[in-house]
C-alpha cells in the first residue's frame, strides 16, 4: 500500500492507523500548493480531488477521505482492535465519533486556515468550537480514549484535528481532559513515530 500524505494535514490520521495496525506501506509526500508528488507526478492525475490522504492499494485501486481510509485499514487488520466488528454497537459508536470529528471539528477548524476568512466569521466558528470542546472534555473526564480504555481509529482522527488548535492559536487550557488526552495519544509509540516521520516531532 501507499499513503499519499502532506505534513501537518489530516493525512496524519491514517498514517497513525497504519502504524498502529502494523501494516506494511510506503509514504508519498504531496506538495498541496503545487499539486505535485515528491516523485514529480501531477497530483491531479493521481486523484481528481487533489487532496490528501489517499490510499493506493497493491492492486492499484485508490481510496480517498480519511474516515473511510482508516475504516478500511482497521478492517484489513482486525487483530489490531482499532475498530469493532461490523454489526456491533461499539463499531457504530466509534463511527459516530469519526463523523462528529469530520463534520463539526475538521470542517470548522480547517476553514480557519483560509487567509480571507473575515474576523467576525472566525469569532463565530471559535464560539461554536468551544461548545464542542466542552462536550468532548466532559466525555473524556473518566476515559483514557473516546471509546474508554481502547485506542481506536476515532482517536487517531480526533488527535490529528485537535493538533491544529495550536497553529490557529486556540487555547485548550480550559479543557484539561482534552489536554491530558492529547498528551496520552501522542505518547503512543505509533503516534510518535508517525509524527517524527512527518517532521512534526524531532
N, C-alpha and C positions, 0 to 999 in steps of 0.2 A: 504494500500500500504506500501511497504518497500523500502527504498532507501539504497543501498549499497554504502558506501562512504569512503573516506580517507581524513583526514585533509590536507589542502593545495593543494589538487588536483583539477581537473576540475569538480569534483562532487559538488563543492560549487554552481555551476550554477543551476542545478536542485533543489538543497536544497533551494536556494533563491526563485526559481519559485514556489515550493511547498508552501512556507510560504506566498509569495505574493498572491497566489491563495486561500489561506485559506483552503488548503486541509488537510485531516487527513492522517498522515503517521507515520511510525516508521523508525528509522535510525539503520543501522547495519554497524559498522565500520569494515574496512578491513585493515589488515597489508599487504601491497602490496609486500613487500620483501619476507615475509614468505608465502604469498598467503593463509592466514588464516583469518576467520571472528572472530569477538570478541567472538562469542559463540563457537568457536573452530572448525567450519566446514572448510573443504578443499575448498578454493575458486575456484579451478579449477573444482570442481564438481558442483559449482553453475553456473559458466559460462566458456565456453571453451576459452574465450578471456582473462580471468584473469585480467581484467581491471575494473575500476570504471569510471563513475557511471553505476549502474544497477538498474532498477526499477522493482520490483516484484509486480504484480497486485494482487488483492484479489482473483482472480480465479487461481492464480499460474503461469500465463503467465509472461514472463520477456522481458523487452525492454532494449537494450544497446545503446550506442552512445548518448552523451549529447545533441546535437542539435535535435535528434529525440525525446528524452525523454521530453525536455521542450515543444516541439510542442504538444505532447500527453497531458501533464498536462494542458496546456493552452486550448486545445480543449475540455477537460473534465470539464473545469471551465470557460466557455465563458464570464460569467459576470465579470471576473477579468480584461478583456480588455488587457490581456498580448499578444494576437495575434489576428489580424484582421480576419474576416470571410473568409472562402475558396472562391476563385474566385476574391477577391478584390485586387487591385493593392497595397494597403497598406500591405497586407499579403506578397505578393511577394517581396516587398522592405525590409520587415523585414527578410524574408528568405535569401535575398541577404547578409544581414549583418551576419546572422548566418553562411552562407557558407564562407564568406570572413574571418571571425574570425577563423573558423576551418582550412581553407586551408593556409592562409597567416600568421596568428599570432600564433595560438595554435601549429601548427606543427613546426614552426621555433623556437618559444620560448621553447617549450618542448624539442627540440633536444639539447638545450644548457645545459640541466641538466646532459647530459651524460659526465662522467668524462674523457672519452677517446677521446673527440672531439678535433681535432687539433686547435691550436690558429688561424691559417690562415682561417680555416672554420668558427670559431666563429666571426672573424672580418667581413667576407663576410655576414654572417647572420645578424649581427648588422647593417651593411650598408643597407641591404635590408629592415630591420625593420624600420630604420629611415625614409625611403621613405613612408612606410605605416603609421607611426605615424604622419608624417607631413600632410598627406592627411586627416587622422581622426581628427587631431587637427583643420584643416580648416573647416571640416564638422561640428564640434561642436561649431564653433565660435558664432553662433546665435541660438543654440539649447540646450535645457535642457538635452535631451536624443537623441539617434540615430534617432528616428522617430519624433522628435520635442519635444512637451511637455508631451508626454505619455511614461511611462516606459514599455518596452516590454521584451520578452524573450531574444532578442538580446542584451539588456543591461546587463542582468544577466550574459550572457556568456562573453561579452567583458570585463566587470569588473573583472570577475574571472581570465581571461587570463592575463590581463594587471597587475594584482597584482603580477605576477611572476617577473616583471621587477625589483622589489626591491630585491628579492632573487638573481637575476642574476646581480645585480649592474649595471643596465641600467638606466641612468638618464632621467627622464621625465621632468626635468626643462625646456628644450627648447620647451615644448608643454604645455603652460599654460591652454589651453582649456581642454586638457585631464586631467590635474591635478585637475581642478575645477570640471570636470565631475566625476572623481573618488571619490572626497570628497562628492559630491552630492548624488551619488549612495550609498556610504557607510552609509550616514546619514539616509537612509530609514529604518524604524523600522524592516521590514522583513529581510533586508540585515544584519543589526546589530545583530539581534537575531541569524540568521544562522551562522554568524561568531563567535559569542560567544559560541554557541553550539559546533562548530568545533574546539574551542580552539584557534581561530585566533585573538580574542579580549578578554580582561579581563572585 
